[in-house]
Structure formats: structure tokens, C-alpha cells
């Protein structure tokens, strides 16, 4: 059930065509989860300021997962995601926050039930 949401002020025309697919593969790999459950949402053209500067490319990333998140794991995820976003979107890692959300399997619905019944 991993969900990766990327909000950025980078314009939609500067998002590479394969960015969502590449991000999906990266999230699956870093979390060790099947890509068939990964959802990636990219929201470009957001009105965002980093340090009060509107013209500077920046991003806020939210990574939700049932498990595979924690102190040492999040450092690995942060390194992988920030390197990917910097390479593909030109957003420096110091202009990006990544928030990690460890969801309880009872709090995530899927296919008419919750992951509590699936996992």
C-alpha cells in the first residue's frame, strides 16, 4: 500500500514522462514491497516558497507505508528519494522535506476491507 505524494513548484512540462514510473519502481525497491501495490502521485505547479523565495524549485514528499519505516530505514529512503528527485526534477535535497508515515494495517482500506485482513 505504499503511497508516495510529491508536491512541487516545478512546472508540469518539466516533469519527465517516465518520472512517475521510475518513482514507483524506486519506492517499491527502497521499501521492499511489491510495485503492484505502490501508488505515486505527483502534483506539479504548486504555489510554494522555500525560505520565502517563490522562484526556487522545491518539494514536499509524503511516503506512507505499512511497516518498513523507522530510524535507520528512513535514512535509506530519504537518500534514495532525494537523489532521484534531484536528478530527475532538479530539486536540491536541501530544498525538499520528506515526511514518513507508518500506517497501521487496520487503518488502510483496500478492495472492500483493510490490510488487517489481507496481511
Backbone torsions as a table, in degrees:
resi	resn	phi	psi	omega
1	UNK	NA	16.0	-178.5
2	UNK	-56.3	138.0	176.1
3	UNK	-127.7	125.1	176.8
4	UNK	-119.8	116.9	179.1
5	UNK	-112.8	130.5	179.7
6	UNK	-122.6	113.7	173.4
7	UNK	-99.4	130.1	-178.4
8	UNK	-149.0	155.0	174.7
9	UNK	-90.7	2.4	173.8
10	UNK	-65.9	137.3	-176.9
11	UNK	-73.3	152.2	-176.5
12	UNK	-58.4	-33.1	-178.9
13	UNK	-72.3	-9.9	176.9
14	UNK	-102.8	5.0	176.1
15	UNK	-88.7	118.0	-180.0
16	UNK	-58.1	144.8	-177.1
17	UNK	-56.2	-33.3	-177.1
18	UNK	-97.5	9.9	-175.6
19	UNK	-61.0	-44.6	-178.5
20	UNK	-64.2	-44.1	179.4
21	UNK	-63.8	-44.8	178.3
22	UNK	-61.7	-41.0	180.0
23	UNK	-66.1	-39.8	177.3
24	UNK	-59.5	-46.7	178.9
25	UNK	-62.7	-41.9	179.7
26	UNK	-63.0	-44.9	179.9
27	UNK	-62.3	-45.4	178.5
28	UNK	-59.0	-44.4	-177.7
29	UNK	-66.5	-49.0	-175.7
30	UNK	-67.0	-32.8	179.2
31	UNK	-87.4	-15.6	-176.5
32	UNK	69.5	36.0	-178.3
33	UNK	-117.4	156.0	177.0
34	UNK	-65.3	134.2	179.8
35	UNK	-63.8	-22.8	-179.4
36	UNK	-61.9	-18.1	178.2
37	UNK	-100.4	-8.0	-174.0
38	UNK	-79.8	135.9	173.1
39	UNK	-120.9	131.5	176.2
40	UNK	-120.5	130.9	178.1
41	UNK	-125.7	122.3	178.2
42	UNK	-114.7	126.1	179.1
43	UNK	-117.2	92.5	179.8
44	UNK	-81.4	177.6	174.9
45	UNK	59.5	27.9	177.4
46	UNK	-77.2	146.9	174.6
47	UNK	-83.4	105.7	-174.7
48	UNK	-138.0	145.6	174.3
49	UNK	-127.8	136.7	174.6
50	UNK	-113.6	118.4	-177.8
51	UNK	63.6	28.0	179.1
52	UNK	82.7	3.1	-177.8
53	UNK	-107.4	116.5	-178.4
54	UNK	-75.6	-30.5	-171.9
55	UNK	-78.5	-11.8	-175.6
56	UNK	-85.1	127.0	178.5
57	UNK	-65.0	135.4	-179.2
58	UNK	-151.3	170.6	-179.1
59	UNK	-154.2	154.4	169.0
60	UNK	-125.9	125.2	-177.3
61	UNK	-115.7	136.9	173.3
62	UNK	-119.8	124.0	177.0
63	UNK	-115.4	114.6	179.0
64	UNK	-105.3	138.6	177.8
65	UNK	-157.6	151.9	169.4
66	UNK	-90.2	101.7	-178.5
67	UNK	77.7	-178.2	-179.2
68	UNK	65.5	19.3	175.2
69	UNK	-123.4	146.0	-179.7
70	UNK	167.7	-177.7	-172.9
71	UNK	-53.8	-59.2	-176.9
72	UNK	-74.9	-36.4	-179.9
73	UNK	-64.1	-41.8	-177.7
74	UNK	-64.4	-32.1	176.6
75	UNK	-64.0	-41.5	178.2
76	UNK	-65.6	-45.6	179.6
77	UNK	-62.5	-42.7	-179.3
78	UNK	-61.4	-44.0	179.3
79	UNK	-62.2	-44.6	-177.9
80	UNK	-66.9	-46.8	-177.1
81	UNK	-68.1	-45.9	-177.3
82	UNK	-65.6	-38.2	177.4
83	UNK	-63.7	-41.8	179.7
84	UNK	-64.0	-48.3	-178.2
85	UNK	-66.0	-38.6	178.3
86	UNK	-64.6	-44.8	-178.7
87	UNK	-65.9	-45.1	-172.5
88	UNK	-86.1	-33.4	-176.2
89	UNK	-112.7	-7.5	179.3
90	UNK	74.4	22.6	179.8
91	UNK	-98.0	116.8	179.5
92	UNK	-63.4	149.3	-177.7
93	UNK	-62.9	-23.1	178.8
94	UNK	-84.6	5.8	174.3
95	UNK	-124.6	39.4	-177.5
96	UNK	-150.9	130.3	170.5
97	UNK	-106.4	140.8	175.3
98	UNK	-122.1	121.3	178.4
99	UNK	-104.5	133.4	-179.0
100	UNK	-107.7	129.9	-177.5
101	UNK	-124.3	109.1	179.6
102	UNK	-90.3	106.0	-176.1
103	UNK	-87.7	141.1	173.2
104	UNK	-78.5	139.4	-176.2
105	UNK	-61.2	-18.9	176.6
106	UNK	-79.7	-13.6	-176.1
107	UNK	-102.9	9.7	-179.8
108	UNK	-124.8	115.8	179.4
109	UNK	-88.6	147.3	178.7
110	UNK	-162.4	131.3	174.0
111	UNK	54.2	41.4	174.6
112	UNK	81.7	7.3	177.6
113	UNK	-145.1	-159.1	174.7
114	UNK	-122.5	165.7	178.7
115	UNK	-66.4	-13.8	174.3
116	UNK	-58.9	-38.3	179.5
117	UNK	-84.2	-17.3	-175.2
118	UNK	-92.2	-40.4	-175.6
119	UNK	-89.9	NA	NA
